[in-house]
Amino acid sequence: MKRTAALLSAAFAITAIAAGSAGSATSKSSFAVLVAPTTTAASNGLTIQTEMTGSFNVAAKTASGDGTYSLMAGSTVLDSGTFTLDPRLVTFQFYGCGEVTMEGERIPLPPDFCGGRVTFVVHATSSTGAQHDGLLEVNCQIHDPGGQAPPGTSEGVKVNARGINFNKHVTGDNLLQMLP
């Protein structure tokens, strides 16, 4: 819950800076993407911790942003570094804006707080200087009021890199904020 509060605080700050109306919700808009510290597990027991800020434009199919990662085996850090988003957007599935459902309760949100599933190509640079490419998927469960995010989806990040598929969300919150 502390992470959710921190994420919402950051989002409200961005809203104040961006000031303006979100207009009508559409999947052809531009969005800021915020990934709070998030942990995702792989079937081999490894976890990856990620944090990211960026933006993407659905109509132009472009993306920009960067973040950090730590590859973990239990509490041992195996690798860490930074990553940047490739300038092209891979996929985006729009869930809507303005509401999130938590523990069965519908919580109204600002109309420019949106949800969806977005996939980026990332280029990572390890603290040792090694470089790798991979895919990073951000899933945000915000949806239209009265609606729901697609069944079988969950809030979090998935990463497929270096032959490892981190696909089990453990912790973390994300936000897609529609830009004016």
Salt bridges, closest charged atoms under 4 A:
ASP79 OD2 - ARG162 NH1 2.77
ASP86 OD2 - ARG88 NE 3.33
GLU99 OE2 - ARG106 NH1 2.63
GLU99 OE2 - HIS143 ND1 3.80
ASP133 OD1 - HIS123 ND1 2.53
